[in-house]
Amino acid sequence: MEFVDRLLTCADCGGEFIFTAGEQLFFFDKQFKNDPKRCKPCKSKRAGAAMRPGSGPAAAGISRTETRTTCSECGIETTVPFKPTQGRPVLCRACFQARRPAAAVTGDASPSNLVGMGSESAAVDMMPIARAS
């Protein structure tokens, strides 16, 4: 199959750019079905925008599915970015973050983290002492 350079129009800026024979061969080898829509500068700008924080699907104009539901822990009404499944608890942001394992974040030496350290007495020594009120 013979490829020749073609002139295409950019979907973003409206300028013309060349779709080279080498690029066409690459697209053919990769079995891409569509020609490129953007020139290299617009493609680079678009890729750079995707890397910035706050430039997710909502910033691009794509709506995300939000489901209104009630938090299983505190009972407040909240929205979640997924469709809840039957039988699984749904948590608001505050309850979800409160439930995260503190040991993984802080690296504390709780008894559950001392498993395999060799001495059972070490786990007993590290147990918190209940304070009298």
Secondary structure, 3 states (H helix, E strand, C coil): CCCCCEEEECCCCCCEEEECHHHHHHHHHCCCCCCCCCCHHHHHHHHHHHHCCCCCCCCCCCCCCCEEEECCCCCCEEEECCCCCCCCCCCCHHHHHHHCCHHHHHCCCCHHHHCCCCCHHHHHHCCCCCCCC
